[in-house]
Amino acid sequence: MIEFVLFLGLCFILGGLAVASNPSPYYGVVGLVLASVAGCGWLVSLGVSFVALVLVMVYLGGMLVVFVYSVSLAADPYPEAWGNGLV
């Protein structure tokens, strides 16, 4: 069980780094979803499943609305990702 909790902690940190360091909102939202699911999985492993469910609904709902708004403002047909040379 401890390995699973440590794995969720690692996914949470990597998801946060993906959100912070990605230049394109298209790919940054993948890190956002990864971090929120890992954080809620961590809460479920602690036994507070209702709080985890509320956090998934509120956090992902609110942040995905912001994501859709930023994508509509910065519509780029060829978004930059980590693998590009300029990034």
C-alpha positions as CSV (number, residue, x, y, z in Angstrom):
1,M,0.0,0.0,0.0
2,I,2.9,2.4,0.8
3,E,4.2,1.9,-2.8
4,F,0.9,2.9,-4.2
5,V,0.7,6.0,-2.1
6,L,4.3,7.0,-3.1
7,F,3.4,6.4,-6.7
8,L,0.4,8.7,-6.3
9,G,2.6,11.3,-4.7
10,L,5.1,11.1,-7.6
11,C,2.2,11.4,-10.1
12,F,1.0,14.5,-8.3
13,I,4.4,16.2,-8.4
14,L,4.9,15.3,-12.0
15,G,1.5,16.6,-12.9
16,G,2.1,19.9,-11.2
17,L,5.4,20.2,-13.0
18,A,3.7,19.4,-16.3
19,V,1.2,22.2,-15.7
20,A,3.8,24.7,-14.7
21,S,6.4,24.0,-17.4
22,N,4.3,23.3,-20.5
23,P,4.0,26.2,-23.0
24,S,0.8,25.1,-24.6
25,P,-2.5,24.9,-22.7
26,Y,-3.5,21.9,-24.9
27,Y,-0.9,19.7,-23.3
28,G,-0.9,21.5,-19.9
29,V,-4.4,20.2,-19.1
30,V,-3.1,16.7,-19.2
31,G,-0.8,17.5,-16.3
32,L,-3.7,19.2,-14.6
33,V,-5.9,16.1,-14.8
34,L,-3.0,13.8,-13.8
35,A,-2.3,15.9,-10.7
36,S,-5.9,16.2,-9.6
37,V,-6.6,12.5,-10.0
38,A,-3.4,11.6,-8.2
39,G,-4.2,14.0,-5.4
40,C,-7.7,12.6,-5.0
41,G,-6.4,9.1,-5.1
42,W,-4.1,10.0,-2.3
43,L,-7.1,11.3,-0.3
44,V,-9.0,8.1,-1.0
45,S,-6.1,6.1,0.3
46,L,-6.3,8.1,3.5
47,G,-10.0,7.3,3.9
48,V,-11.7,10.6,3.0
49,S,-13.4,9.5,-0.2
50,F,-16.2,12.1,0.0
51,V,-13.7,15.0,0.2
52,A,-11.9,13.4,-2.8
53,L,-15.1,13.3,-4.8
54,V,-16.0,16.9,-4.0
55,L,-12.5,18.0,-5.0
56,V,-12.6,16.2,-8.3
57,M,-15.9,17.8,-9.1
58,V,-15.0,21.3,-8.0
59,Y,-11.3,21.4,-9.0
60,L,-11.6,19.8,-12.4
61,G,-14.8,21.6,-13.2
62,G,-13.5,25.0,-12.4
63,M,-10.1,24.5,-13.9
64,L,-11.4,23.0,-17.1
65,V,-13.6,26.0,-17.6
66,V,-10.5,28.2,-17.4
67,F,-8.7,25.8,-19.8
68,V,-11.5,26.1,-22.4
69,Y,-11.4,29.9,-22.0
70,S,-7.6,30.1,-22.5
71,V,-7.8,27.7,-25.5
72,S,-10.4,29.9,-27.1
73,L,-8.2,33.0,-26.7
74,A,-5.0,31.4,-27.8
75,A,-6.2,29.2,-30.7
76,D,-3.0,27.9,-32.3
77,P,-3.2,25.3,-35.1
78,Y,0.3,23.9,-34.3
79,P,0.9,24.2,-30.5
80,E,4.4,23.8,-29.1
81,A,5.1,20.9,-26.9
82,W,8.1,19.6,-24.9
83,G,9.6,17.8,-27.9
84,N,9.9,20.9,-30.1
85,G,13.3,22.5,-30.5
86,L,12.2,26.0,-29.5
87,V,10.9,24.8,-26.2
